[in-house]
Amino acid sequence: MSGLEQLVRMANDIGAYFRAEPDHAAAVAGIATHIRRFWEPRMRRRIHAHAAAGGAGLDALVREAIADLAREDPAARA
């Protein structure tokens, strides 16, 4: 499994955890917060770049969270 495939799997696992949240906006925010807090900038840069290139393999909820995170995450602009 490549590093990118592992990041996609990890992001989708986080998404699966937050999918149980009945409030869609809270689920998206929870995913974004988790990635912001626990992923190092290099990992966030890679997942932002992957999402910007179409986000193959990323769950829709995760893609939405990454898009929200990209608006405030300095790693997305690096």
All heavy atoms as a GROMACS GRO file, in nm:
protein
  594
    1MET      N    1   0.086  -0.117   0.000
    1MET     CA    2   0.000   0.000   0.000
    1MET      C    3   0.091   0.124   0.000
    1MET      O    4   0.182   0.136   0.080
    1MET     CB    5  -0.090  -0.004   0.123
    1MET     CG    6  -0.179   0.117   0.138
    1MET     SD    7  -0.284   0.117   0.286
    1MET     CE    8  -0.390  -0.022   0.255
    2SER      N    9   0.062   0.215  -0.090
    2SER     CA   10   0.143   0.338  -0.096
    2SER      C   11   0.107   0.431   0.020
    2SER      O   12   0.004   0.415   0.086
    2SER     CB   13   0.117   0.410  -0.228
    2SER     OG   14  -0.008   0.479  -0.226
    3GLY      N   15   0.193   0.529   0.042
    3GLY     CA   16   0.168   0.627   0.147
    3GLY      C   17   0.037   0.702   0.126
    3GLY      O   18  -0.037   0.727   0.221
    4LEU      N   19   0.009   0.736   0.001
    4LEU     CA   20  -0.116   0.807  -0.029
    4LEU      C   21  -0.237   0.716  -0.002
    4LEU      O   22  -0.336   0.761   0.056
    4LEU     CB   23  -0.118   0.857  -0.173
    4LEU     CG   24  -0.243   0.933  -0.213
    4LEU    CD1   25  -0.267   1.054  -0.123
    4LEU    CD2   26  -0.236   0.974  -0.358
    5GLU      N   27  -0.228   0.592  -0.043
    5GLU     CA   28  -0.338   0.500  -0.017
    5GLU      C   29  -0.363   0.485   0.132
    5GLU      O   30  -0.478   0.478   0.176
    5GLU     CB   31  -0.308   0.362  -0.077
    5GLU     CG   32  -0.312   0.359  -0.228
    5GLU     CD   33  -0.261   0.228  -0.286
    5GLU    OE1   34  -0.176   0.162  -0.222
    5GLU    OE2   35  -0.307   0.193  -0.395
    6GLN      N   36  -0.257   0.485   0.210
    6GLN     CA   37  -0.271   0.475   0.354
    6GLN      C   38  -0.338   0.600   0.412
    6GLN      O   39  -0.424   0.591   0.500
    6GLN     CB   40  -0.135   0.453   0.420
    6GLN     CG   41  -0.146   0.422   0.567
    6GLN     CD   42  -0.015   0.375   0.625
    6GLN    OE1   43   0.083   0.359   0.555
    6GLN    NE2   44  -0.013   0.354   0.755
    7LEU      N   45  -0.300   0.719   0.361
    7LEU     CA   46  -0.364   0.843   0.407
    7LEU      C   47  -0.514   0.842   0.373
    7LEU      O   48  -0.596   0.884   0.455
    7LEU     CB   49  -0.297   0.965   0.346
    7LEU     CG   50  -0.159   1.001   0.398
    7LEU    CD1   51  -0.106   1.123   0.324
    7LEU    CD2   52  -0.161   1.026   0.546
    8VAL      N   53  -0.547   0.798   0.253
    8VAL     CA   54  -0.688   0.790   0.212
    8VAL      C   55  -0.764   0.695   0.305
    8VAL      O   56  -0.874   0.727   0.353
    8VAL     CB   57  -0.701   0.748   0.064
    8VAL    CG1   58  -0.845   0.712   0.029
    8VAL    CG2   59  -0.649   0.857  -0.028
    9ARG      N   60  -0.705   0.579   0.334
    9ARG     CA   61  -0.769   0.483   0.424
    9ARG      C   62  -0.787   0.543   0.563
    9ARG      O   63  -0.894   0.533   0.624
    9ARG     CB   64  -0.687   0.355   0.433
    9ARG     CG   65  -0.753   0.248   0.519
    9ARG     CD   66  -0.669   0.123   0.534
    9ARG     NE   67  -0.534   0.149   0.580
    9ARG     CZ   68  -0.501   0.172   0.707
    9ARG    NH1   69  -0.592   0.174   0.801
    9ARG    NH2   70  -0.374   0.193   0.741
   10MET      N   71  -0.683   0.610   0.613
   10MET     CA   72  -0.692   0.673   0.746
   10MET      C   73  -0.801   0.779   0.748
   10MET      O   74  -0.881   0.786   0.843
   10MET     CB   75  -0.557   0.734   0.785
   10MET     CG   76  -0.452   0.630   0.817
   10MET     SD   77  -0.284   0.698   0.831
   10MET     CE   78  -0.305   0.833   0.944
   11ALA      N   79  -0.805   0.864   0.646
   11ALA     CA   80  -0.907   0.969   0.639
   11ALA      C   81  -1.047   0.908   0.634
   11ALA      O   82  -1.139   0.955   0.703
   11ALA     CB   83  -0.883   1.058   0.518
   12ASN      N   84  -1.064   0.802   0.555
   12ASN     CA   85  -1.195   0.737   0.547
   12ASN      C   86  -1.232   0.669   0.678
   12ASN      O   87  -1.350   0.665   0.714
   12ASN     CB   88  -1.198   0.638   0.431
   12ASN     CG   89  -1.207   0.708   0.297
   12ASN    OD1   90  -1.250   0.821   0.286
   12ASN    ND2   91  -1.164   0.638   0.193
   13ASP      N   92  -1.133   0.617   0.751
   13ASP     CA   93  -1.161   0.559   0.883
   13ASP      C   94  -1.212   0.666   0.980
   13ASP      O   95  -1.305   0.642   1.057
   13ASP     CB   96  -1.037   0.492   0.941
   13ASP     CG   97  -1.002   0.359   0.874
   13ASP    OD1   98  -1.086   0.307   0.796
   13ASP    OD2   99  -0.890   0.309   0.898
   14ILE      N  100  -1.151   0.784   0.974
   14ILE     CA  101  -1.196   0.896   1.058
   14ILE      C  102  -1.340   0.932   1.018
   14ILE      O  103  -1.426   0.953   1.102
   14ILE     CB  104  -1.102   1.017   1.044
   14ILE    CG1  105  -0.963   0.983   1.098
   14ILE    CG2  106  -1.160   1.140   1.114
   14ILE    CD1  107  -0.855   1.079   1.054
   15GLY      N  108  -1.363   0.938   0.888
   15GLY     CA  109  -1.497   0.968   0.838
   15GLY      C  110  -1.600   0.866   0.884
   15GLY      O  111  -1.712   0.903   0.920
   16ALA      N  112  -1.562   0.739   0.885
   16ALA     CA  113  -1.654   0.633   0.929
   16ALA      C  114  -1.692   0.653   1.075
   16ALA      O  115  -1.807   0.631   1.114
   16ALA     CB  116  -1.591   0.496   0.907
   17TYR      N  117  -1.597   0.694   1.156
   17TYR     CA  118  -1.625   0.719   1.297
   17TYR      C  119  -1.726   0.832   1.313
   17TYR      O  120  -1.824   0.821   1.386
   17TYR     CB  121  -1.495   0.753   1.372
   17TYR     CG  122  -1.518   0.793   1.514
   17TYR    CD1  123  -1.534   0.698   1.613
   17TYR    CD2  124  -1.527   0.928   1.550
   17TYR    CE1  125  -1.557   0.734   1.745
   17TYR    CE2  126  -1.549   0.965   1.681
   17TYR     CZ  127  -1.565   0.869   1.779
   17TYR     OH  128  -1.589   0.905   1.908
   18PHE      N  129  -1.704   0.941   1.241
   18PHE     CA  130  -1.791   1.059   1.256
   18PHE      C  131  -1.922   1.047   1.180
   18PHE      O  132  -2.014   1.125   1.204
   18PHE     CB  133  -1.716   1.186   1.214
   18PHE     CG  134  -1.620   1.234   1.318
   18PHE    CD1  135  -1.485   1.206   1.308
   18PHE    CD2  136  -1.663   1.305   1.429
   18PHE    CE1  137  -1.395   1.248   1.405
   18PHE    CE2  138  -1.576   1.348   1.527
   18PHE     CZ  139  -1.440   1.319   1.514
   19ARG      N  140  -1.934   0.948   1.092
   19ARG     CA  141  -2.059   0.930   1.017
   19ARG      C  142  -2.176   0.901   1.111
   19ARG      O  143  -2.291   0.928   1.078
   19ARG     CB  144  -2.043   0.816   0.916
   19ARG     CG  145  -2.161   0.807   0.821
   19ARG     CD  146  -2.140   0.707   0.709
   19ARG     NE  147  -2.032   0.751   0.621
   19ARG     CZ  148  -1.915   0.688   0.610
   19ARG    NH1  149  -1.889   0.580   0.678
   19ARG    NH2  150  -1.822   0.735   0.528
   20ALA      N  151  -2.147   0.848   1.229
   20ALA     CA  152  -2.253   0.819   1.326
   20ALA      C  153  -2.314   0.946   1.385
   20ALA      O  154  -2.423   0.942   1.443
   20ALA     CB  155  -2.198   0.731   1.439
   21GLU      N  156  -2.246   1.059   1.370
   21GLU     CA  157  -2.296   1.188   1.419
   21GLU      C  158  -2.422   1.224   1.339
   21GLU      O  159  -2.418   1.231   1.216
   21GLU     CB  160  -2.187   1.294   1.399
   21GLU     CG  161  -2.229   1.435   1.428
   21GLU     CD  162  -2.265   1.459   1.572
   21GLU    OE1  163  -2.186   1.424   1.661
   21GLU    OE2  164  -2.375   1.514   1.596
   22PRO      N  165  -2.535   1.246   1.406
   22PRO     CA  166  -2.658   1.276   1.332
   22PRO      C  167  -2.657   1.412   1.262
   22PRO      O  168  -2.727   1.430   1.163
   22PRO     CB  169  -2.768   1.270   1.440
   22PRO     CG  170  -2.697   1.282   1.570
   22PRO     CD  171  -2.557   1.235   1.549
   23ASP      N  172  -2.579   1.505   1.310
   23ASP     CA  173  -2.571   1.638   1.251
   23ASP      C  174  -2.457   1.638   1.147
   23ASP      O  175  -2.340   1.626   1.182
   23ASP     CB  176  -2.543   1.741   1.362
   23ASP     CG  177  -2.531   1.883   1.310
   23ASP    OD1  178  -2.540   1.905   1.188
   23ASP    OD2  179  -2.511   1.972   1.394
   24HIS      N  180  -2.494   1.653   1.020
   24HIS     CA  181  -2.397   1.648   0.910
   24HIS      C  182  -2.284   1.749   0.930
   24HIS      O  183  -2.167   1.715   0.914
   24HIS     CB  184  -2.469   1.672   0.777
   24HIS     CG  185  -2.378   1.670   0.659
   24HIS    ND1  186  -2.339   1.554   0.598
   24HIS    CD2  187  -2.317   1.772   0.592
   24HIS    CE1  188  -2.257   1.584   0.498
   24HIS    NE2  189  -2.243   1.715   0.492
   25ALA      N  190  -2.320   1.872   0.964
   25ALA     CA  191  -2.219   1.977   0.981
   25ALA      C  192  -2.123   1.942   1.096
   25ALA      O  193  -2.003   1.967   1.086
   25ALA     CB  194  -2.286   2.112   1.007
   26ALA      N  195  -2.175   1.883   1.201
   26ALA     CA  196  -2.090   1.844   1.313
   26ALA      C  197  -1.996   1.730   1.273
   26ALA      O  198  -1.880   1.725   1.318
   26ALA     CB  199  -2.175   1.802   1.433
   27ALA      N  200  -2.044   1.639   1.189
   27ALA     CA  201  -1.959   1.530   1.142
   27ALA      C  202  -1.845   1.583   1.057
   27ALA      O  203  -1.728   1.545   1.076
   27ALA     CB  204  -2.043   1.430   1.062
   28VAL      N  205  -1.876   1.674   0.966
   28VAL     CA  206  -1.773   1.735   0.880
   28VAL      C  207  -1.672   1.810   0.967
   28VAL      O  208  -1.551   1.797   0.949
   28VAL     CB  209  -1.838   1.827   0.775
   28VAL    CG1  210  -1.732   1.910   0.702
   28VAL    CG2  211  -1.919   1.745   0.676
   29ALA      N  212  -1.721   1.887   1.061
   29ALA     CA  213  -1.632   1.963   1.150
   29ALA      C  214  -1.545   1.869   1.234
   29ALA      O  215  -1.427   1.897   1.257
   29ALA     CB  216  -1.714   2.055   1.240
   30GLY      N  217  -1.602   1.758   1.279
   30GLY     CA  218  -1.526   1.662   1.358
   30GLY      C  219  -1.412   1.600   1.280
   30GLY      O  220  -1.300   1.585   1.332
   31ILE      N  221  -1.438   1.566   1.155
   31ILE     CA  222  -1.333   1.510   1.069
   31ILE      C  223  -1.223   1.614   1.048
   31ILE      O  224  -1.104   1.584   1.063
   31ILE     CB  225  -1.392   1.465   0.934
   31ILE    CG1  226  -1.490   1.351   0.955
   31ILE    CG2  227  -1.280   1.424   0.837
   31ILE    CD1  228  -1.579   1.324   0.835
   32ALA      N  229  -1.262   1.736   1.013
   32ALA     CA  230  -1.164   1.842   0.988
   32ALA      C  231  -1.081   1.869   1.114
   32ALA      O  232  -0.959   1.884   1.107
   32ALA     CB  233  -1.234   1.969   0.941
   33THR      N  234  -1.146   1.875   1.228
   33THR     CA  235  -1.075   1.901   1.354
   33THR      C  236  -0.976   1.790   1.384
   33THR      O  237  -0.862   1.816   1.424
   33THR     CB  238  -1.176   1.916   1.470
   33THR    OG1  239  -1.258   2.030   1.443
   33THR    CG2  240  -1.106   1.934   1.603
   34HIS      N  241  -1.016   1.666   1.364
   34HIS     CA  242  -0.926   1.553   1.390
   34HIS      C  243  -0.802   1.562   1.301
   34HIS      O  244  -0.690   1.547   1.349
   34HIS     CB  245  -0.998   1.421   1.368
   34HIS     CG  246  -0.911   1.304   1.399
   34HIS    ND1  247  -0.908   1.245   1.522
   34HIS    CD2  248  -0.822   1.237   1.321
   34HIS    CE1  249  -0.820   1.147   1.520
   34HIS    NE2  250  -0.768   1.139   1.399
   35ILE      N  251  -0.824   1.585   1.173
   35ILE     CA  252  -0.710   1.593   1.081
   35ILE      C  253  -0.620   1.711   1.117
   35ILE      O  254  -0.498   1.699   1.120
   35ILE     CB  255  -0.759   1.600   0.935
   35ILE    CG1  256  -0.822   1.464   0.896
   35ILE    CG2  257  -0.645   1.636   0.840
   35ILE    CD1  258  -0.891   1.462   0.762
   36ARG      N  259  -0.678   1.825   1.150
   36ARG     CA  260  -0.600   1.944   1.187
   36ARG      C  261  -0.516   1.917   1.312
   36ARG      O  262  -0.399   1.955   1.319
   36ARG     CB  263  -0.691   2.063   1.211
   36ARG     CG  264  -0.616   2.192   1.246
   36ARG     CD  265  -0.706   2.310   1.282
   36ARG     NE  266  -0.828   2.323   1.208
   36ARG     CZ  267  -0.949   2.284   1.252
   36ARG    NH1  268  -0.964   2.230   1.371
   36ARG    NH2  269  -1.056   2.301   1.178
   37ARG      N  270  -0.574   1.853   1.410
   37ARG     CA  271  -0.505   1.832   1.538
   37ARG      C  272  -0.402   1.721   1.536
   37ARG      O  273  -0.299   1.730   1.603
   37ARG     CB  274  -0.607   1.798   1.647
   37ARG     CG  275  -0.686   1.915   1.693
   37ARG     CD  276  -0.776   1.875   1.809
   37ARG     NE  277  -0.855   1.988   1.852
   37ARG     CZ  278  -0.959   1.977   1.932
   37ARG    NH1  279  -0.996   1.859   1.977
   37ARG    NH2  280  -1.027   2.085   1.966
   38PHE      N  281  -0.430   1.614   1.463
   38PHE     CA  282  -0.349   1.494   1.477
   38PHE      C  283  -0.262   1.458   1.357
   38PHE      O  284  -0.176   1.372   1.369
   38PHE     CB  285  -0.437   1.374   1.515
   38PHE     CG  286  -0.507   1.395   1.646
   38PHE    CD1  287  -0.642   1.418   1.651
   38PHE    CD2  288  -0.435   1.395   1.766
   38PHE    CE1  289  -0.707   1.438   1.772
   38PHE    CE2  290  -0.499   1.416   1.887
   38PHE     CZ  291  -0.635   1.438   1.890
   39TRP      N  292  -0.284   1.520   1.244
   39TRP     CA  293  -0.201   1.492   1.127
   39TRP      C  294  -0.094   1.601   1.116
   39TRP      O  295  -0.124   1.720   1.126
   39TRP     CB  296  -0.283   1.490   1.000
   39TRP     CG  297  -0.371   1.369   0.985
   39TRP    CD1  298  -0.425   1.293   1.083
   39TRP    CD2  299  -0.417   1.314   0.862
   39TRP    NE1  300  -0.501   1.193   1.029
   39TRP    CE2  301  -0.497   1.203   0.893
   39TRP    CE3  302  -0.398   1.349   0.729
   39TRP    CZ2  303  -0.558   1.126   0.795
   39TRP    CZ3  304  -0.458   1.271   0.632
   39TRP    CH2  305  -0.537   1.161   0.664
   40GLU      N  306   0.027   1.560   1.091
   40GLU     CA  307   0.135   1.657   1.074
   40GLU      C  308   0.117   1.731   0.941
   40GLU      O  309   0.048   1.682   0.851
   40GLU     CB  310   0.271   1.588   1.081
   40GLU     CG  311   0.295   1.493   0.968
   40GLU     CD  312   0.434   1.432   0.972
   40GLU    OE1  313   0.501   1.440   1.075
   40GLU    OE2  314   0.475   1.375   0.870
   41PRO      N  315   0.176   1.850   0.929
   41PRO     CA  316   0.156   1.930   0.807
   41PRO      C  317   0.188   1.856   0.677
   41PRO      O  318   0.117   1.871   0.578
   41PRO     CB  319   0.251   2.048   0.826
   41PRO     CG  320   0.259   2.063   0.975
   41PRO     CD  321   0.254   1.922   1.029
   42ARG      N  322   0.290   1.772   0.677
   42ARG     CA  323   0.326   1.698   0.555
   42ARG      C  324   0.211   1.605   0.513
   42ARG      O  325   0.180   1.595   0.394
   42ARG     CB  326   0.453   1.618   0.583
   42ARG     CG  327   0.507   1.542   0.469
   42ARG     CD  328   0.638   1.477   0.505
   42ARG     NE  329   0.630   1.418   0.639
   42ARG     CZ  330   0.729   1.359   0.701
   42ARG    NH1  331   0.847   1.350   0.644
   42ARG    NH2  332   0.714   1.308   0.821
   43MET      N  333   0.147   1.540   0.609
   43MET     CA  334   0.033   1.453   0.578
   43MET      C  335  -0.084   1.536   0.526
   43MET      O  336  -0.151   1.497   0.430
   43MET     CB  337  -0.009   1.375   0.703
   43MET     CG  338   0.093   1.277   0.754
   43MET     SD  339   0.056   1.219   0.922
   43MET     CE  340  -0.092   1.123   0.896
   44ARG      N  341  -0.109   1.649   0.591
   44ARG     CA  342  -0.221   1.735   0.548
   44ARG      C  343  -0.196   1.791   0.408
   44ARG      O  344  -0.288   1.796   0.326
   44ARG     CB  345  -0.243   1.848   0.650
   44ARG     CG  346  -0.290   1.794   0.784
   44ARG     CD  347  -0.346   1.901   0.877
   44ARG     NE  348  -0.279   2.027   0.876
   44ARG     CZ  349  -0.183   2.065   0.960
   44ARG    NH1  350  -0.140   1.982   1.054
   44ARG    NH2  351  -0.131   2.186   0.953
   45ARG      N  352  -0.073   1.832   0.379
   45ARG     CA  353  -0.041   1.881   0.243
   45ARG      C  354  -0.072   1.773   0.140
   45ARG      O  355  -0.131   1.801   0.035
   45ARG     CB  356   0.106   1.921   0.233
   45ARG     CG  357   0.135   2.060   0.279
   45ARG     CD  358   0.274   2.107   0.238
   45ARG     NE  359   0.381   2.027   0.295
   45ARG     CZ  360   0.432   2.045   0.417
   45ARG    NH1  361   0.385   2.139   0.495
   45ARG    NH2  362   0.530   1.969   0.459
   46ARG      N  363  -0.035   1.651   0.171
   46ARG     CA  364  -0.056   1.542   0.076
   46ARG      C  365  -0.204   1.513   0.054
   46ARG      O  366  -0.247   1.493  -0.059
   46ARG     CB  367   0.017   1.417   0.125
   46ARG     CG  368   0.027   1.309   0.022
   46ARG     CD  369   0.161   1.244   0.022
   46ARG     NE  370   0.171   1.156  -0.092
   46ARG     CZ  371   0.217   1.033  -0.086
   46ARG    NH1  372   0.265   0.986   0.027
   46ARG    NH2  373   0.220   0.958  -0.194
   47ILE      N  374  -0.283   1.512   0.161
   47ILE     CA  375  -0.426   1.482   0.145
   47ILE      C  376  -0.498   1.600   0.080
   47ILE      O  377  -0.589   1.580  -0.001
   47ILE     CB  378  -0.492   1.439   0.278
   47ILE    CG1  379  -0.619   1.356   0.251
   47ILE    CG2  380  -0.524   1.556   0.367
   47ILE    CD1  381  -0.595   1.219   0.196
   48HIS      N  382  -0.453   1.724   0.108
   48HIS     CA  383  -0.512   1.840   0.039
   48HIS      C  384  -0.484   1.832  -0.111
   48HIS      O  385  -0.574   1.855  -0.192
   48HIS     CB  386  -0.454   1.971   0.094
   48HIS     CG  387  -0.506   2.010   0.229
   48HIS    ND1  388  -0.640   2.020   0.259
   48HIS    CD2  389  -0.440   2.045   0.342
   48HIS    CE1  390  -0.654   2.058   0.385
   48HIS    NE2  391  -0.534   2.072   0.438
   49ALA      N  392  -0.361   1.800  -0.148
   49ALA     CA  393  -0.325   1.790  -0.290
   49ALA      C  394  -0.405   1.679  -0.357
   49ALA      O  395  -0.453   1.695  -0.471
   49ALA     CB  396  -0.175   1.765  -0.304
   50HIS      N  397  -0.422   1.568  -0.288
   50HIS     CA  398  -0.499   1.456  -0.344
   50HIS      C  399  -0.645   1.498  -0.364
   50HIS      O  400  -0.703   1.470  -0.469
   50HIS     CB  401  -0.488   1.335  -0.252
   50HIS     CG  402  -0.565   1.217  -0.301
   50HIS    ND1  403  -0.532   1.150  -0.417
   50HIS    CD2  404  -0.675   1.154  -0.251
   50HIS    CE1  405  -0.618   1.051  -0.436
   50HIS    NE2  406  -0.706   1.052  -0.337
   51ALA      N  407  -0.702   1.564  -0.265
   51ALA     CA  408  -0.841   1.609  -0.276
   51ALA      C  409  -0.857   1.709  -0.391
   51ALA      O  410  -0.954   1.703  -0.466
   51ALA     CB  411  -0.889   1.669  -0.145
   52ALA      N  412  -0.760   1.800  -0.404
   52ALA     CA  413  -0.765   1.900  -0.511
   52ALA      C  414  -0.755   1.835  -0.650
   52ALA      O  415  -0.806   1.889  -0.748
   52ALA     CB  416  -0.654   2.002  -0.493
   53ALA      N  417  -0.691   1.719  -0.656
   53ALA     CA  418  -0.676   1.648  -0.783
   53ALA      C  419  -0.791   1.551  -0.809
   53ALA      O  420  -0.784   1.468  -0.898
   53ALA     CB  421  -0.543   1.572  -0.784
   54GLY      N  422  -0.898   1.562  -0.731
   54GLY     CA  423  -1.016   1.479  -0.753
   54GLY      C  424  -1.051   1.390  -0.636
   54GLY      O  425  -1.163   1.344  -0.623
   55GLY      N  426  -0.952   1.360  -0.551
   55GLY     CA  427  -0.979   1.286  -0.429
   55GLY      C  428  -1.022   1.141  -0.449
   55GLY      O  429  -1.106   1.091  -0.374
   56ALA      N  430  -0.964   1.073  -0.547
   56ALA     CA  431  -1.001   0.934  -0.573
   56ALA      C  432  -0.993   0.852  -0.444
   56ALA      O  433  -0.896   0.858  -0.371
   56ALA     CB  434  -0.909   0.874  -0.678
   57GLY      N  435  -1.100   0.779  -0.417
   57GLY     CA  436  -1.105   0.691  -0.302
   57GLY      C  437  -1.154   0.754  -0.174
   57GLY      O  438  -1.182   0.684  -0.078
   58LEU      N  439  -1.162   0.887  -0.170
   58LEU     CA  440  -1.207   0.954  -0.048
   58LEU      C  441  -1.359   0.954  -0.040
   58LEU      O  442  -1.428   0.983  -0.139
   58LEU     CB  443  -1.158   1.100  -0.044
   58LEU     CG  444  -1.011   1.122  -0.016
   58LEU    CD1  445  -0.976   1.269  -0.034
   58LEU    CD2  446  -0.974   1.075   0.124
   59ASP      N  447  -1.410   0.922   0.075
   59ASP     CA  448  -1.553   0.928   0.102
   59ASP      C  449  -1.601   1.073   0.085
   59ASP      O  450  -1.526   1.168   0.112
   59ASP     CB  451  -1.577   0.880   0.246
   59ASP     CG  452  -1.723   0.882   0.283
   59ASP    OD1  453  -1.795   0.794   0.235
   59ASP    OD2  454  -1.762   0.971   0.360
   60ALA      N  455  -1.724   1.091   0.041
   60ALA     CA  456  -1.778   1.226   0.017
   60ALA      C  457  -1.774   1.312   0.143
   60ALA      O  458  -1.741   1.432   0.135
   60ALA     CB  459  -1.920   1.216  -0.036
   61LEU      N  460  -1.805   1.255   0.258
   61LEU     CA  461  -1.801   1.330   0.383
   61LEU      C  462  -1.659   1.378   0.413
   61LEU      O  463  -1.637   1.492   0.456
   61LEU     CB  464  -1.854   1.242   0.496
   61LEU     CG  465  -1.891   1.307   0.628
   61LEU    CD1  466  -2.007   1.405   0.608
   61LEU    CD2  467  -1.929   1.201   0.730
   62VAL      N  468  -1.562   1.294   0.387
   62VAL     CA  469  -1.421   1.327   0.409
   62VAL      C  470  -1.377   1.436   0.311
   62VAL      O  471  -1.309   1.531   0.349
   62VAL     CB  472  -1.332   1.202   0.397
   62VAL    CG1  473  -1.185   1.238   0.404
   62VAL    CG2  474  -1.369   1.101   0.505
   63ARG      N  475  -1.417   1.424   0.185
   63ARG     CA  476  -1.382   1.528   0.087
   63ARG      C  477  -1.438   1.663   0.130
   63ARG      O  478  -1.369   1.766   0.117
   63ARG     CB  479  -1.437   1.491  -0.051
   63ARG     CG  480  -1.346   1.400  -0.130
   63ARG     CD  481  -1.389   1.394  -0.274
   63ARG     NE  482  -1.529   1.358  -0.283
   63ARG     CZ  483  -1.573   1.243  -0.329
   63ARG    NH1  484  -1.490   1.155  -0.376
   63ARG    NH2  485  -1.701   1.217  -0.332
   64GLU      N  486  -1.558   1.664   0.182
   64GLU     CA  487  -1.618   1.789   0.229
   64GLU      C  488  -1.539   1.846   0.346
   64GLU      O  489  -1.512   1.967   0.352
   64GLU     CB  490  -1.763   1.764   0.270
   64GLU     CG  491  -1.840   1.887   0.303
   64GLU     CD  492  -1.986   1.859   0.333
   64GLU    OE1  493  -2.039   1.750   0.302
   64GLU    OE2  494  -2.049   1.950   0.391
   65ALA      N  495  -1.498   1.760   0.439
   65ALA     CA  496  -1.420   1.806   0.554
   65ALA      C  497  -1.285   1.860   0.511
   65ALA      O  498  -1.239   1.964   0.562
   65ALA     CB  499  -1.402   1.691   0.654
   66ILE      N  500  -1.221   1.794   0.416
   66ILE     CA  501  -1.091   1.840   0.368
   66ILE      C  502  -1.105   1.973   0.295
   66ILE      O  503  -1.021   2.062   0.310
   66ILE     CB  504  -1.024   1.732   0.280
   66ILE    CG1  505  -0.985   1.613   0.368
   66ILE    CG2  506  -0.902   1.787   0.208
   66ILE    CD1  507  -0.942   1.490   0.292
   67ALA      N  508  -1.212   1.990   0.220
   67ALA     CA  509  -1.236   2.118   0.154
   67ALA      C  510  -1.256   2.230   0.255
   67ALA      O  511  -1.202   2.340   0.240
   67ALA     CB  512  -1.358   2.108   0.062
   68ASP      N  513  -1.331   2.203   0.362
   68ASP     CA  514  -1.350   2.303   0.468
   68ASP      C  515  -1.217   2.333   0.535
   68ASP      O  516  -1.184   2.449   0.560
   68ASP     CB  517  -1.449   2.254   0.573
   68ASP     CG  518  -1.593   2.259   0.526
   68ASP    OD1  519  -1.619   2.308   0.414
   68ASP    OD2  520  -1.680   2.212   0.602
   69LEU      N  521  -1.141   2.231   0.565
   69LEU     CA  522  -1.012   2.248   0.630
   69LEU      C  523  -0.915   2.327   0.542
   69LEU      O  524  -0.838   2.410   0.592
   69LEU     CB  525  -0.954   2.110   0.663
   69LEU     CG  526  -0.819   2.105   0.734
   69LEU    CD1  527  -0.825   2.178   0.866
   69LEU    CD2  528  -0.778   1.959   0.755
   70ALA      N  529  -0.920   2.306   0.413
   70ALA     CA  530  -0.828   2.374   0.321
   70ALA      C  531  -0.842   2.525   0.326
   70ALA      O  532  -0.746   2.598   0.301
   70ALA     CB  533  -0.851   2.323   0.178
   71ARG      N  534  -0.960   2.574   0.361
   71ARG     CA  535  -0.981   2.719   0.366
   71ARG      C  536  -0.904   2.785   0.480
   71ARG      O  537  -0.875   2.904   0.475
   71ARG     CB  538  -1.130   2.749   0.380
   71ARG     CG  539  -1.207   2.721   0.252
   71ARG     CD  540  -1.350   2.773   0.263
   71ARG     NE  541  -1.444   2.672   0.310
   71ARG     CZ  542  -1.492   2.573   0.237
   71ARG    NH1  543  -1.454   2.559   0.113
   71ARG    NH2  544  -1.579   2.488   0.287
   72GLU      N  545  -0.869   2.707   0.583
   72GLU     CA  546  -0.801   2.766   0.700
   72GLU      C  547  -0.665   2.704   0.731
   72GLU      O  548  -0.593   2.755   0.814
   72GLU     CB  549  -0.890   2.750   0.823
   72GLU     CG  550  -0.913   2.605   0.860
   72GLU     CD  551  -1.008   2.586   0.974
   72GLU    OE1  552  -1.123   2.631   0.963
   72GLU    OE2  553  -0.965   2.526   1.074
   73ASP      N  554  -0.630   2.595   0.663
   73ASP     CA  555  -0.509   2.521   0.694
   73ASP      C  556  -0.390   2.573   0.613
   73ASP      O  557  -0.389   2.561   0.492
   73ASP     CB  558  -0.532   2.372   0.666
   73ASP     CG  559  -0.419   2.283   0.713
   73ASP    OD1  560  -0.320   2.334   0.768
   73ASP    OD2  561  -0.431   2.161   0.694
   74PRO      N  562  -0.288   2.626   0.680
   74PRO     CA  563  -0.170   2.673   0.606
   74PRO      C  564  -0.103   2.562   0.526
   74PRO      O  565  -0.043   2.589   0.422
   74PRO     CB  566  -0.075   2.723   0.716
   74PRO     CG  567  -0.157   2.738   0.838
   74PRO     CD  568  -0.276   2.648   0.822
   75ALA      N  569  -0.116   2.437   0.569
   75ALA     CA  570  -0.056   2.326   0.496
   75ALA      C  571  -0.118   2.309   0.357
   75ALA      O  572  -0.055   2.258   0.266
   75ALA     CB  573  -0.069   2.196   0.575
   76ALA      N  574  -0.242   2.355   0.340
   76ALA     CA  575  -0.308   2.343   0.212
   76ALA      C  576  -0.250   2.438   0.109
   76ALA      O  577  -0.262   2.417  -0.011
   76ALA     CB  578  -0.458   2.368   0.226
   77ARG      N  579  -0.186   2.542   0.157
   77ARG     CA  580  -0.130   2.642   0.066
   77ARG      C  581   0.020   2.628   0.047
   77ARG      O  582   0.080   2.704  -0.026
   77ARG     CB  583  -0.164   2.781   0.120
   77ARG     CG  584  -0.313   2.809   0.117
   77ARG     CD  585  -0.346   2.947   0.167
   77ARG     NE  586  -0.333   2.963   0.312
   77ARG     CZ  587  -0.419   2.917   0.402
   77ARG    NH1  588  -0.522   2.847   0.363
   77ARG    NH2  589  -0.401   2.940   0.530
   78ALA      N  590   0.080   2.532   0.113
   78ALA     CA  591   0.225   2.516   0.106
   78ALA      C  592   0.266   2.435  -0.016
   78ALA      O  593   0.194   2.366  -0.076
   78ALA     CB  594   0.276   2.448   0.232
   0.00000   0.00000   0.00000
